[in-house]
Amino acid sequence: MNIALLHYSVPPVVGGVESVIAHHARLMTNDGHSVRLIAARGEAMSGQIPLVRIALADSRHERVAHVKAQLDSGEVTSEFESLRDELVGELQSALAGMDVLIAHNVCSLNKNLALTAALHRLHTSNQLPSLILWHHDLAWTTPRYLPELHEGYPWELLKTDWGNLTHVVVSDLRRDELAELMKIEPASIPVVPNGVYVEQFYKLEALTQSLLEKTKLLDAAPILLLPVRVTPRKNIELALNTLAALKKDFPQAALVVTGPLGPHNGNNVEYFERLKSLRQQLKLEGSAHFLAELFDGFLPDEIISDFYRVGDALFFPSREEGFGIPLLEAAFSHLPAFCADIPPLKKLGREDAIFFSPDEKPETVAEMIANHFQNSLTSRLALRARASFRWEAIYRQHIVPLIHAEGASHHQDRESMQDRKYTSP
């Protein structure tokens, strides 16, 4: 699908809307769509994401600023009309071949009403692709803008439903404001939140990102981290059984064992086979991950550090440890720690970790973990944010259905126009 994203400016210009556009463009391109940016200022994001510059689309262009001053005082002049008409022509050229146009804030604010009016003229004359108006801010509901607004055209374009388009807002507050402003049903307005680009926020290594993609681990909640080698004294079978029990309360729970097979005992190969068999019996193939299956050898320390950043808790059920470095690493990573009650770990954790016997029933250990994630405000917020406010999750849950619906609508409109063309006398 060919998708155009329109705003006054795009990155590297710094701004909240510009940042959102960059993430949308990246995600849509990764999903196979052809994306075009249309703006006055900024740069092409890549060879795949070009920028079509329209100087008069700027909010700060000299002519635009001059016309805005006239409009702010209530004057609609011939200069406004000339600017609008020039923008009509430039937009037609920039949008050639597009299936969907997503206009961010340019039909919400009075920064460039000639641009708003040009879009309105093209839309009402059926010369635009399927149109999505993405509202981050609303001039008519923001007190600081009200002195600049007047009744009638073109200011009314910012508070009128033009029909035959989709309004999108970034929050429930904006949905309620827009519904009241335009006298439309709130249920007809999709809410698509902004998010966090987790891989960038955590500065994850390329190998970490590859492993996360293969395991789909970021879709899990909670993620239990077991940073040990695969050897019997690590008691990994308890971790698997505990995960199976935990999934009764947290169906999306996952376990990741980061280490390779222990290098000094030939029985470790047999132990690993037993663990994989147990994983299959417990139906945990999609949620219990051994990175040894995906990477041959020891993972570098920086990769292990990444997994501490994305994990939700340390799960450390060892029967025997000489010291217990993972417990300290969990502390430096601000992770809650669930540990076997053995002397070295008790000495390190004291009253600041949750302990259980290495022979404890998995159901009992799972209950300890579930209680934590049901009652810790910090952990609950973290799980909810990762499930709902990662850009990748937002894209899958909200944006994909939206653009597919718009693309289908555009295709139907084209077929309808062709039918009328061939059946007209």
DRENZARO-615200 format. One line per field, with one value per residue (C-alpha): x, z, y; residue in three letters; residue number from 1. Coordinates in pm, 1 decimal. Each point is the difference from the previous one (the first is absolute). Layout:
<atoms>
u = (X, ...)
w = (Z, ...)
v = (Y, ...)
aa = (ala, ...)
i = (NUM, ...)
</atoms>
This chain:
<atoms>
u = (0.0, 120.5, -29.3, 74.7, 67.4, -58.0, 108.0, 164.9, 337.6, 155.5, 319.8, 269.9, -213.5, -65.7, -358.5, -253.4, -199.1, 319.6, 112.7, -332.0, 20.1, 351.3, -117.9, -308.7, 211.2, 253.3, -264.5, -204.2, 310.5, 112.3, -347.6, 48.1, -182.2, 139.5, 15.1, 45.2, 51.0, -147.8, 117.5, 175.8, 290.7, 198.0, 182.1, -73.9, 27.5, 167.4, 0.5, -316.6, -172.3, 36.5, -108.3, -203.6, 55.3, -280.8, 142.7, -344.0, -104.9, 221.0, -146.9, 288.4, 20.9, 1.7, -316.5, -176.6, 92.8, -124.9, -334.5, -29.1, 34.3, -289.2, -210.5, 74.9, -157.0, -304.3, 89.6, -35.7, 189.7, 81.8, 349.8, -150.9, -194.9, 307.8, 204.3, -273.4, -25.4, 377.2, -3.3, -280.8, 224.9, 308.8, -192.6, -147.8, 350.0, 144.9, -283.9, 7.4, -33.5, -77.5, -266.4, -18.4, 83.7, 56.8, 1.1, 146.8, -138.1, -23.5, -380.9, -2.8, 197.4, -8.1, 374.3, -62.9, -369.8, 73.0, 136.9, -308.8, -225.2, 192.4, -45.8, -368.4, -49.9, 175.0, -186.5, -345.3, 67.5, 113.3, 357.0, 174.0, 93.4, -181.0, 44.9, 92.7, 14.2, 230.0, -77.2, 270.1, -124.9, -320.1, 6.5, -367.9, 32.6, 330.2, -39.9, 323.9, -119.3, -352.2, 90.4, 126.5, -318.6, -318.5, -333.1, -41.5, 236.0, 284.1, 13.6, -309.2, 194.0, 179.9, -324.1, -211.1, -20.3, 70.1, -157.7, 134.7, 324.3, 139.6, 83.0, 269.7, 98.2, 285.3, -193.5, -344.7, 3.8, 54.1, -272.4, -253.4, 103.0, -19.5, -333.7, -150.1, 158.8, -116.2, -320.5, 98.3, -19.0, 305.0, -14.4, 67.6, 338.6, 290.7, 242.4, 357.2, 245.0, 360.3, 268.4, 360.4, 251.3, 133.0, 304.7, 117.8, -97.2, 203.5, 278.5, -16.3, 279.2, -75.3, 40.1, -242.4, -254.1, 38.6, -54.3, -301.7, -151.4, 52.1, -154.2, -268.1, 98.5, -115.1, -358.1, 27.8, -103.1, 164.6, 343.2, 193.5, 375.0, 220.5, 356.7, 176.8, 172.1, -201.1, 119.2, -194.1, 100.8, -181.1, -331.9, -151.4, -274.6, -149.5, 0.5, -191.9, -256.8, -39.1, -57.8, -272.7, -173.0, 45.2, -171.8, -329.3, 6.6, 220.0, -63.8, 266.5, 276.3, 336.8, 335.9, 333.9, 309.7, 296.1, 295.9, 147.7, 48.0, 251.2, 337.8, 144.9, -257.0, -109.1, -325.2, -112.0, -100.6, -229.7, -132.4, -79.8, -192.6, -201.5, -77.8, -117.9, -216.4, -148.0, -63.8, -194.5, -199.6, -93.6, -94.8, 249.0, 171.2, -104.5, 74.5, 305.7, 303.4, 351.5, 228.0, 243.3, -234.5, 40.2, 362.4, 302.3, 229.0, 6.8, -191.8, 209.0, -54.4, -165.3, -265.9, -70.7, -27.5, -261.5, -208.7, 10.3, -143.9, -290.8, -67.3, -256.8, 152.7, 299.8, -93.6, 294.2, -89.7, 353.9, 72.4, 361.2, 188.3, 341.5, -98.2, -300.9, 91.8, -346.0, -155.4, 229.2, -63.9, -373.5, 54.0, 186.1, -279.8, -275.8, -157.3, -184.3, 183.6, -153.8, 277.4, 66.9, 48.0, 366.4, 274.5, 184.3, -321.3, -144.9, 323.4, -28.8, -375.5, -72.1, -355.7, 2.8, -76.1, -276.6, 126.8, -132.9, 136.5, 161.1, -242.4, -308.3, -316.0, -12.2, -354.0, 118.3, 286.9, -232.3, -237.1, 285.5, 80.5, -364.3, -58.1, 288.9, -118.3, -358.5, 90.9, 311.5, -103.2, 334.0, -15.6, -363.4, 65.9, 303.5, -195.4, -288.6, 228.0, 188.0, -322.2, -177.0, 247.4, 291.8, -7.1, 0.1, -302.0, -181.6, 63.6, -135.9, -297.8, -114.6, 173.0, -3.6, -381.3, -41.9, 211.2, -131.7, -355.4, 93.2, 182.4, -300.1, -227.1, 224.8, 2.7, -380.8, -31.3, 226.5, -202.2, -321.3, 141.3, 106.5, -348.0, -161.5, 248.7, -79.4, -377.1, -51.1, -165.9)
w = (0.0, -76.6, 307.3, 33.3, 338.8, 5.3, 259.2, 9.0, 72.6, 49.1, 170.9, 63.1, 102.1, 367.9, 120.0, 138.8, -322.3, -203.7, 223.0, -43.6, -378.1, -0.1, 189.3, -219.7, -314.6, 128.4, 101.3, -318.0, -215.4, 195.4, -62.8, -375.1, -73.5, -217.0, 215.8, -111.7, 232.0, -104.0, 191.5, -30.1, 233.3, 88.2, -189.2, -172.8, 258.9, -246.4, -364.5, 75.8, 173.2, -222.0, 80.6, -240.0, 99.1, -22.0, 124.8, 45.5, 231.3, 269.0, 307.3, -8.6, -368.7, -46.9, -211.0, 233.8, 303.6, -175.7, -85.2, 350.5, 147.1, -221.1, 97.7, 369.5, -24.6, -176.2, -361.3, -285.9, -284.7, -360.1, 118.6, 200.1, -304.2, -223.3, 252.5, 29.6, -377.6, -38.8, 268.5, -178.1, -303.3, 200.6, 204.7, -311.4, -137.2, 329.8, 50.4, -345.4, 28.3, 373.0, 145.3, 347.6, 133.9, 373.2, 91.9, 344.3, 178.9, -315.1, 21.6, 376.9, 53.6, -163.4, -73.1, -376.0, -80.9, -371.6, 11.4, 190.5, -255.0, -292.4, 143.2, 58.2, -359.9, -138.7, 235.1, -72.5, -373.7, 35.0, -104.3, 306.1, 93.0, 297.5, 269.4, 364.2, 216.2, 293.9, 283.9, 261.9, 106.8, -59.8, -42.5, 84.5, 340.7, 98.6, 178.6, -131.4, -361.1, 47.1, -48.4, -348.2, -104.4, -148.9, -115.6, -366.2, -273.5, 19.9, 380.2, 1.9, -196.1, 325.3, 179.7, -279.3, -107.2, -372.5, -52.8, -173.4, 202.2, 318.1, 306.3, 227.6, 339.8, 237.7, 327.4, 150.5, 96.8, -360.9, -115.6, 237.7, -97.6, -372.0, 28.9, 182.2, -236.4, -320.3, 137.2, -97.7, 190.0, 220.1, -98.9, -362.1, 92.4, 35.4, 283.9, -99.5, 281.2, -32.3, 115.2, 76.9, -238.0, 248.6, -198.5, -32.0, 355.1, 146.5, -259.3, -72.4, -189.6, -348.8, 119.0, 286.0, -241.3, -222.2, 292.8, 120.5, -346.4, -28.6, 340.8, -13.2, 361.8, 23.9, -48.9, 321.6, 347.2, 238.5, -130.4, 247.6, -54.2, 83.7, -94.2, 55.4, -190.9, -72.2, 264.2, 258.0, 309.7, -141.7, 60.8, -327.3, 16.8, 294.2, -215.2, -276.0, 236.0, 175.4, -333.4, -86.8, 331.2, -34.0, -338.1, 172.2, 134.4, -269.3, -331.7, -177.9, 252.2, -140.2, 116.5, -168.4, 86.5, -137.4, 39.6, -210.8, 119.7, 281.2, -162.1, 252.3, 33.3, -281.1, 183.4, -80.9, -351.1, 145.7, 254.0, -277.5, -188.8, 315.4, 40.0, -357.8, 43.7, 318.6, -183.3, -263.0, 260.8, 173.1, -334.2, 53.9, -340.8, -72.7, 343.3, 145.4, -197.9, 9.3, -175.6, -45.3, -276.2, -180.4, 65.8, 19.6, 292.9, 276.7, -61.5, 58.0, 326.6, -176.8, -139.4, 343.8, 132.8, -266.5, 122.8, 351.6, -145.3, -173.3, 269.4, 276.0, 270.9, 76.6, 57.9, 158.9, 125.3, 24.2, 240.8, 28.2, -52.9, 109.0, 1.8, -210.7, -235.3, -171.8, 324.8, 1.7, -368.8, 70.7, 276.6, -232.4, -253.8, 254.1, -54.0, 272.5, 81.6, 67.6, 130.1, 139.8, 375.8, 1.7, 215.5, -263.9, -137.3, 348.1, 93.2, -303.3, -5.4, 373.6, 39.2, -342.9, -217.2, 4.4, 92.4, -44.3, 48.8, -309.0, 63.0, 40.9, -190.9, -329.0, 78.1, 323.3, -173.1, -278.2, 259.3, 149.2, -343.5, -88.1, 327.5, -75.5, -350.4, 115.1, 281.4, -100.2, -157.7, -178.0, -146.9, -100.7, -181.8, -174.3, -125.8, -120.4, -173.4, -187.3, -105.6, -115.8, -54.9, -195.5, -348.9, -150.2, 212.3, -84.7, -367.9, 6.8, 222.2, -138.0, -314.1, -214.8, 17.3, -63.0, -314.5, -138.0, 38.0, -168.4, -280.7, -61.5, -3.9, -252.7, -221.2, 9.8, -84.9, -302.3, -119.8, 45.5, -206.2, -271.9, -3.4, -38.4, -276.8, -205.8, 55.2, -61.8, -336.9)
v = (0.0, 353.7, 220.9, 372.0, 162.9, 376.6, 257.3, 342.2, -164.2, -343.3, -123.9, 96.3, 298.6, -71.4, -22.0, -243.0, -29.9, -30.5, -287.5, -180.9, 39.5, -150.0, -308.3, -40.4, 27.4, -254.3, -252.9, 34.8, -38.0, -307.6, -141.8, 28.3, 324.4, 278.7, 313.2, 360.5, 296.9, 335.1, 307.2, 333.6, -71.2, -312.7, -273.6, -328.7, -276.8, -235.5, -97.7, -194.4, 291.3, 309.4, 353.2, 211.9, 362.3, 253.3, 327.5, 156.7, -286.3, 151.2, 164.6, 250.4, 94.5, 376.9, 4.4, -241.0, 212.2, 314.5, -161.6, -143.3, 348.8, 112.1, -300.8, 46.7, 345.7, -146.3, 92.1, -248.5, 165.2, -72.5, -89.6, -287.5, -117.9, 17.7, -197.1, -262.4, -39.3, -41.7, -266.7, -185.4, -42.3, -98.2, -254.3, -159.5, -51.5, -125.2, -249.4, -157.9, -377.1, -2.8, -230.3, 154.9, 345.3, 41.5, 369.7, 66.5, 307.8, 212.9, -20.0, 40.5, 321.6, 342.9, 9.1, -1.2, 32.0, 31.9, -355.6, -115.6, 168.0, -150.7, -348.1, 67.6, 114.6, -309.3, -233.1, 136.0, -21.8, -364.3, 75.8, -139.9, -357.2, -151.9, 262.8, -48.7, 311.8, -76.0, 241.6, 53.4, 345.5, 195.8, 376.4, 48.6, -171.1, 164.1, 337.2, 150.1, -35.3, 136.7, 370.8, -90.8, -182.4, 143.1, -134.0, -84.9, -110.8, -105.3, -33.5, -221.6, -264.0, -83.9, -87.2, -146.7, -364.2, 9.8, -341.5, -312.1, -10.7, -149.3, 206.0, -142.3, 139.2, -79.8, -23.1, -45.0, 369.4, 106.1, -241.4, 154.4, 353.3, -75.3, -178.4, 296.9, 251.2, -169.5, -152.0, -353.2, -326.6, -65.6, -368.6, 100.6, 151.0, -247.5, 73.3, -86.4, 80.2, 105.8, -239.0, -83.6, -156.2, -254.7, -109.7, 359.7, 99.0, -286.6, 40.8, -371.2, -171.3, -132.5, -361.0, 63.4, 141.0, -304.6, -238.2, 197.4, -11.7, -376.6, -68.5, 273.5, 50.3, 362.2, -119.6, -203.0, 114.8, -57.0, -101.4, -215.8, 15.5, -299.2, 102.6, -333.6, -277.1, -313.2, -241.0, -208.9, 197.3, 305.6, -178.2, 121.5, -261.7, 191.2, 314.2, -178.3, -147.1, 334.5, 173.3, -251.6, 72.2, 377.3, 1.0, -75.8, 358.1, 154.9, -180.7, 207.8, -78.1, -108.3, -133.3, 62.9, -204.2, 192.9, -234.8, -281.5, -355.2, -33.1, -81.2, -243.4, -276.7, -226.9, -67.6, 354.1, -106.7, -263.9, 253.5, 245.8, -265.6, -73.9, 368.3, 30.6, -307.5, 148.2, 328.1, -192.5, -194.0, 324.4, 162.7, 281.7, -1.7, 357.6, 141.4, -179.6, 107.7, -141.7, 243.8, -289.7, -116.0, 332.0, 91.7, -228.5, 82.0, 257.6, 317.7, 314.0, 186.1, 292.5, -235.5, -144.4, 356.3, 68.9, -291.9, 141.3, 321.1, -171.0, -262.7, 44.6, -218.9, -215.9, -363.5, -181.1, -351.5, -145.0, -281.8, 108.0, 326.3, 115.0, 366.8, 108.9, 283.6, -0.2, 121.7, 304.2, 61.4, -7.0, 255.3, 235.3, -48.1, 76.0, -343.0, -190.0, -323.0, -341.0, -224.6, -343.6, 4.6, -100.7, 163.0, 209.8, 150.0, 61.1, 179.2, 229.1, 53.0, 19.5, 132.4, 162.4, -304.2, -259.3, -346.3, -353.1, -350.1, -157.4, -288.6, 220.0, -86.2, 192.4, 115.3, 162.0, 180.6, 112.8, 142.3, 207.0, 141.1, 62.8, 184.1, 231.3, 87.4, 42.3, 238.6, 193.4, 331.1, 33.6, -348.7, 29.6, 325.6, -150.4, -303.0, 214.7, 247.4, -271.3, -170.9, 316.5, 283.6, -145.4, 143.8, -349.0, -97.2, 323.1, -58.8, -356.2, 74.1, 334.8, 124.7, -314.5, -39.9, 372.1, 28.2, -329.2, 128.9, 327.7, -179.9, -223.2, 305.3, 174.7, -311.0, -21.3, 369.9, -47.1, -300.8, 197.1, 288.3, -243.5, -156.7, 343.3, 86.0, -309.1, 5.8, 372.5, 86.9)
aa = (met, asn, ile, ala, leu, leu, his, tyr, ser, val, pro, pro, val, val, gly, gly, val, glu, ser, val, ile, ala, his, his, ala, arg, leu, met, thr, asn, asp, gly, his, ser, val, arg, leu, ile, ala, ala, arg, gly, glu, ala, met, ser, gly, gln, ile, pro, leu, val, arg, ile, ala, leu, ala, asp, ser, arg, his, glu, arg, val, ala, his, val, lys, ala, gln, leu, asp, ser, gly, glu, val, thr, ser, glu, phe, glu, ser, leu, arg, asp, glu, leu, val, gly, glu, leu, gln, ser, ala, leu, ala, gly, met, asp, val, leu, ile, ala, his, asn, val, cys, ser, leu, asn, lys, asn, leu, ala, leu, thr, ala, ala, leu, his, arg, leu, his, thr, ser, asn, gln, leu, pro, ser, leu, ile, leu, trp, his, his, asp, leu, ala, trp, thr, thr, pro, arg, tyr, leu, pro, glu, leu, his, glu, gly, tyr, pro, trp, glu, leu, leu, lys, thr, asp, trp, gly, asn, leu, thr, his, val, val, val, ser, asp, leu, arg, arg, asp, glu, leu, ala, glu, leu, met, lys, ile, glu, pro, ala, ser, ile, pro, val, val, pro, asn, gly, val, tyr, val, glu, gln, phe, tyr, lys, leu, glu, ala, leu, thr, gln, ser, leu, leu, glu, lys, thr, lys, leu, leu, asp, ala, ala, pro, ile, leu, leu, leu, pro, val, arg, val, thr, pro, arg, lys, asn, ile, glu, leu, ala, leu, asn, thr, leu, ala, ala, leu, lys, lys, asp, phe, pro, gln, ala, ala, leu, val, val, thr, gly, pro, leu, gly, pro, his, asn, gly, asn, asn, val, glu, tyr, phe, glu, arg, leu, lys, ser, leu, arg, gln, gln, leu, lys, leu, glu, gly, ser, ala, his, phe, leu, ala, glu, leu, phe, asp, gly, phe, leu, pro, asp, glu, ile, ile, ser, asp, phe, tyr, arg, val, gly, asp, ala, leu, phe, phe, pro, ser, arg, glu, glu, gly, phe, gly, ile, pro, leu, leu, glu, ala, ala, phe, ser, his, leu, pro, ala, phe, cys, ala, asp, ile, pro, pro, leu, lys, lys, leu, gly, arg, glu, asp, ala, ile, phe, phe, ser, pro, asp, glu, lys, pro, glu, thr, val, ala, glu, met, ile, ala, asn, his, phe, gln, asn, ser, leu, thr, ser, arg, leu, ala, leu, arg, ala, arg, ala, ser, phe, arg, trp, glu, ala, ile, tyr, arg, gln, his, ile, val, pro, leu, ile, his, ala, glu, gly, ala, ser, his, his, gln, asp, arg, glu, ser, met, gln, asp, arg, lys, tyr, thr, ser, pro)
i = (1, 2, 3, 4, 5, 6, 7, 8, 9, 10, 11, 12, 13, 14, 15, 16, 17, 18, 19, 20, 21, 22, 23, 24, 25, 26, 27, 28, 29, 30, 31, 32, 33, 34, 35, 36, 37, 38, 39, 40, 41, 42, 43, 44, 45, 46, 47, 48, 49, 50, 51, 52, 53, 54, 55, 56, 57, 58, 59, 60, 61, 62, 63, 64, 65, 66, 67, 68, 69, 70, 71, 72, 73, 74, 75, 76, 77, 78, 79, 80, 81, 82, 83, 84, 85, 86, 87, 88, 89, 90, 91, 92, 93, 94, 95, 96, 97, 98, 99, 100, 101, 102, 103, 104, 105, 106, 107, 108, 109, 110, 111, 112, 113, 114, 115, 116, 117, 118, 119, 120, 121, 122, 123, 124, 125, 126, 127, 128, 129, 130, 131, 132, 133, 134, 135, 136, 137, 138, 139, 140, 141, 142, 143, 144, 145, 146, 147, 148, 149, 150, 151, 152, 153, 154, 155, 156, 157, 158, 159, 160, 161, 162, 163, 164, 165, 166, 167, 168, 169, 170, 171, 172, 173, 174, 175, 176, 177, 178, 179, 180, 181, 182, 183, 184, 185, 186, 187, 188, 189, 190, 191, 192, 193, 194, 195, 196, 197, 198, 199, 200, 201, 202, 203, 204, 205, 206, 207, 208, 209, 210, 211, 212, 213, 214, 215, 216, 217, 218, 219, 220, 221, 222, 223, 224, 225, 226, 227, 228, 229, 230, 231, 232, 233, 234, 235, 236, 237, 238, 239, 240, 241, 242, 243, 244, 245, 246, 247, 248, 249, 250, 251, 252, 253, 254, 255, 256, 257, 258, 259, 260, 261, 262, 263, 264, 265, 266, 267, 268, 269, 270, 271, 272, 273, 274, 275, 276, 277, 278, 279, 280, 281, 282, 283, 284, 285, 286, 287, 288, 289, 290, 291, 292, 293, 294, 295, 296, 297, 298, 299, 300, 301, 302, 303, 304, 305, 306, 307, 308, 309, 310, 311, 312, 313, 314, 315, 316, 317, 318, 319, 320, 321, 322, 323, 324, 325, 326, 327, 328, 329, 330, 331, 332, 333, 334, 335, 336, 337, 338, 339, 340, 341, 342, 343, 344, 345, 346, 347, 348, 349, 350, 351, 352, 353, 354, 355, 356, 357, 358, 359, 360, 361, 362, 363, 364, 365, 366, 367, 368, 369, 370, 371, 372, 373, 374, 375, 376, 377, 378, 379, 380, 381, 382, 383, 384, 385, 386, 387, 388, 389, 390, 391, 392, 393, 394, 395, 396, 397, 398, 399, 400, 401, 402, 403, 404, 405, 406, 407, 408, 409, 410, 411, 412, 413, 414, 415, 416, 417, 418, 419, 420, 421, 422, 423, 424, 425)
</atoms>
